[in-house]
């Protein structure tokens, strides 16, 4: 059975890099953040209806990737990101997103801390609100009761922390070891 791991957190916290590195380490696949390609291809500012399309695209990409995953599927973002983004940007969140947060659960959420330096990117909007968003992600994960661990550290240290967490929880479960 494939275990799903969501790499989540505020902007510029190394989510994409960590998801790729974990997929390489475990010899499996990862799902890139669907929103990046979608927004790049729009040719206009995104609107509220685009956020729902992004959520649908992310879910479809995950479903497709899961078919080829080897033990783990690493996802660079998940729908709590979309929920928070929607609430902050437009003040509401479509019921489709809210329903699918509950229906599309992950075995583990890796919440990336804001201890990395900010890297400018045309799609990043809130360098001054990183702590605010980190706290919001943490509150959401706790509110849903989802299993999560905070990932801190620079470079290789960040990756190694994630590997230790995965090996001590998900890999042990797959071997039938009770923690």
Secondary structure as GFF3:
##gff-version 3
##sequence-region A 1 179
A	DSSP	beta_strand	3	8	.	.	.	ID=ss1
A	DSSP	alpha_helix	15	25	.	.	.	ID=ss2
A	DSSP	beta_strand	29	31	.	.	.	ID=ss3
A	DSSP	alpha_helix	34	42	.	.	.	ID=ss4
A	DSSP	alpha_helix	48	66	.	.	.	ID=ss5
A	DSSP	beta_strand	72	76	.	.	.	ID=ss6
A	DSSP	alpha_helix	79	90	.	.	.	ID=ss7
A	DSSP	alpha_helix	95	103	.	.	.	ID=ss8
A	DSSP	beta_strand	108	112	.	.	.	ID=ss9
A	DSSP	three_ten_helix	127	129	.	.	.	ID=ss10
A	DSSP	alpha_helix	130	144	.	.	.	ID=ss11
A	DSSP	beta_strand	148	151	.	.	.	ID=ss12
A	DSSP	alpha_helix	156	166	.	.	.	ID=ss13
A	DSSP	pi_helix	167	171	.	.	.	ID=ss14
A	DSSP	alpha_helix	172	174	.	.	.	ID=ss15
###
